[in-house]
Amino acid sequence: MNKTKQRYKSIDIVRGSSMLVMIFGHMLDWWLTEMDHWLFIFIAGYLEPIAASGFVLISGTSTILSYNNSISKPEASDKLFMQKLRNAHVIRALLILLVSFFYNLGVAMVYKDFNLLWSWNILQTLGFALLLSWILLKTSKIFRVIVCIIVLIITEYLFLSLIGYKGEPNFYGVIYHLLYNPVQLYPILPFFTIFILGTIIGDIIYKFNKLENEEERKSTIVKKLVIPTFLIGILLTIFGIVYLFPSFLLWYTISARLYAIGIVLMLISFLIGMEENNMFNAKIKRYRFFFFYSYYSFTIYLAHNPLYFLFYRQLNLYTFWIAFGISMFLITILLKIIYDKLGPKASLNVGISFLGSYYAAKIYNKKLAKKT
């Protein structure tokens, strides 16, 4: 059986853990008193770039795995089928951007700052990354690596050139706002690079999983994916930390991006290696914990925001951990109940994918009717 058609536990663990770190970071930011808020600033520098990078990279990996499974079907040779696939991809991206707009609208109303209507939250970034990625999905892995390198260089140059115009009502100020507002969250250019890197990893996984012999497949994945990716991750992490030290703690620098990408590459390669050696089977309950946060990632991203008002600036370093532990326990129990009772019906991820496929199918059927 082609394993790309199954759920990869490694993908769920990285995406789920990224979501957990994001929730943890938000609670730290929202709930700690002003006196103890230094802990959020300290931890955020190390963990937030990694969590955000992991989530976006895995989104790219999932996208290319789904794409490759679709084009492997016999009907993929038909031009209308490929148009249907493209339309589903684009509609999904537009739906994510629509949800992102209403999310930003809510944030802008809470903070009474309508500059936040255009703000790089994770949904807006993923929506644009998905939209822009279509033209690259059919290109070679080498070409995508070159694109990643070029975009990283351009991003660094543009940021340094435009930062002086931040907030100014002129052409350069508008360009800065469009590309980097706010720079400490998820600006599209660096995260598009990470998304495309995820598609490269997904392509490699898909290629090796087509091998029929199970032992050969495992050996090939370990030798040609796990080990090289882990070593590249080590080099990127070290370079990111050493280069312009200590700028790897400032997300808007290239050092921080390389540091975060390196950590994520080491993590995903390590987990894939464990999974290929069947080391998750005995700990399936722990995997299910991450699965819930992966499966409902978009839903959680939107639904956890009311927690902002629960203990805003009220908890110290000691009471925070109690509140956080109880909150995560209750959230996890709630997710399990939702999964058992509603399953995919409560998943925004699944809902958006379904709507994308549904409207793409309607367009496809109309064109097919005209053709016949």
Protein Blocks (a to p, Z undefined) as FASTA:
>chain_A
ZZklpccfklmmmmmmmmmmmmmmmmmmmmpcfklmmmmmmmmmmmmmmmmmmmmmmmmm
mmmmmmmmmmmpmklmpmklmmmmmmmmmmmmmmmmmmmmmmmmmmmmmnopaklmpccd
fklmmmmmmmmmmmmmmpcfklmmmmmmmmmmmmmmmmmmmmmmgoiacfklmmmmmmmp
cfklmcfklmmmmmmmmmmmmmmmmmmmmpmblmlmmmmmmmmmmmmmmmmmmmmmmmmm
mnopaklmpmkbmklmmmmmmmmmmmmmmmmmmmmnopmmmmmmmmmmmmmmmmmmmmmm
mmmmmmmmmmgokacfklmmmmmmmmmmmmmmmmmmmmmmnmmmlpmklmmmmmmmmmmm
mmmmmmmmmmZZ
